[in-house]
Amino acid sequence: MGYYTNLLKDTAVLKTVDGTDENGRPNIIALDEIDCKIEFKNSVSIGSNGEEITSSGRLYTESAAKTGDIIELKDKEYKVTNVNPYYPIDSSLFVINEVYFG
């Protein structure tokens, strides 16, 4: 249980993606229900390759996510566009991830 656990009141489904199949669709290797804090807001963020990306929102979670994964919220799927990890001041093992989706 991390420092921020009590703030994560929402839930979402994180679909971990590993490449694509022969038809070009994402190859989903894991499904996890995660606790999170969701904020819907259109914004521009900088992706891992340095380009500007428009996001539909962001969520905060202690679960590991990466660019290219899929977040399912209320039967709608969003692609993870950027992930920023934040480490607590006390340098514990728990990390809060800011996950942008669009």
C-alpha positions as CSV (number, residue, x, y, z in Angstrom):
1,M,0.0,0.0,0.0
2,G,1.5,3.3,-1.1
3,Y,1.3,6.8,0.1
4,Y,-1.2,7.8,-2.6
5,T,-3.5,4.7,-2.4
6,N,-6.2,6.5,-0.5
7,L,-6.5,9.1,-3.4
8,L,-7.1,6.5,-6.1
9,K,-10.9,6.2,-6.0
10,D,-11.6,5.3,-9.7
11,T,-11.0,2.1,-11.6
12,A,-10.0,1.4,-15.1
13,V,-8.8,-1.6,-17.2
14,L,-5.2,-1.5,-18.3
15,K,-4.5,-3.7,-21.4
16,T,-0.8,-4.3,-21.7
17,V,0.2,-4.4,-25.4
18,D,3.2,-6.2,-26.9
19,G,3.4,-5.2,-30.6
20,T,0.8,-6.0,-33.2
21,D,-0.7,-9.1,-34.7
22,E,-0.6,-10.0,-38.4
23,N,-3.7,-7.8,-39.0
24,G,-2.1,-4.7,-37.4
25,R,-4.2,-4.8,-34.3
26,P,-2.6,-4.5,-30.9
27,N,-1.4,-7.8,-29.3
28,I,-2.9,-7.6,-25.8
29,I,-0.9,-9.8,-23.4
30,A,-2.5,-8.9,-20.1
31,L,-5.7,-7.3,-18.7
32,D,-5.6,-5.7,-15.2
33,E,-8.2,-3.7,-13.3
34,I,-6.3,-0.8,-11.7
35,D,-7.1,1.7,-9.0
36,C,-6.6,5.3,-10.3
37,K,-7.6,8.9,-10.3
38,I,-9.0,10.0,-13.6
39,E,-9.0,13.6,-15.0
40,F,-10.6,14.2,-18.4
41,K,-9.0,17.3,-19.9
42,N,-7.7,18.0,-23.4
43,S,-4.1,19.0,-23.2
44,V,-0.9,18.9,-25.2
45,S,2.0,16.9,-23.8
46,I,5.4,15.9,-25.1
47,G,5.8,12.2,-26.0
48,S,8.8,10.0,-25.3
49,N,10.1,10.7,-28.8
50,G,9.9,14.5,-28.3
51,E,6.8,15.2,-30.4
52,E,3.7,17.1,-29.2
53,I,0.7,14.8,-28.5
54,T,-2.9,15.9,-27.8
55,S,-4.4,14.0,-24.9
56,S,-8.0,13.4,-23.9
57,G,-7.1,13.2,-20.2
58,R,-4.7,11.7,-17.7
59,L,-4.9,9.3,-14.8
60,Y,-2.7,8.7,-11.8
61,T,-2.0,5.1,-10.7
62,E,0.5,3.0,-8.8
63,S,0.3,0.3,-11.6
64,A,3.0,0.1,-14.3
65,A,1.9,1.4,-17.7
66,K,3.9,2.2,-20.9
67,T,3.3,4.1,-24.1
68,G,1.2,2.1,-26.5
69,D,-0.8,0.3,-23.8
70,I,-4.6,0.7,-23.8
71,I,-6.8,2.1,-21.1
72,E,-10.5,1.1,-21.0
73,L,-12.8,3.6,-19.2
74,K,-16.6,3.0,-19.3
75,D,-16.5,0.7,-22.4
76,K,-14.3,3.2,-24.4
77,E,-10.7,2.5,-25.2
78,Y,-7.9,5.1,-25.1
79,K,-4.3,4.7,-26.2
80,V,-1.6,5.6,-23.6
81,T,0.5,8.4,-25.2
82,N,2.9,9.3,-22.4
83,V,3.8,8.1,-18.8
84,N,5.6,10.2,-16.2
85,P,6.7,8.4,-13.0
86,Y,6.8,10.4,-9.7
87,Y,8.8,9.1,-6.8
88,P,7.8,10.0,-3.2
89,I,10.2,12.1,-1.1
90,D,10.8,9.3,1.3
91,S,12.3,7.2,-1.5
92,S,10.0,4.3,-0.8
93,L,9.4,1.6,-3.5
94,F,5.9,3.0,-4.4
95,V,5.7,5.2,-7.5
96,I,2.8,7.2,-8.7
97,N,2.5,7.2,-12.5
98,E,0.9,10.1,-14.4
99,V,-0.5,8.4,-17.5
100,Y,-1.7,10.5,-20.5
101,F,-4.2,8.9,-22.8
102,G,-5.9,10.0,-26.1
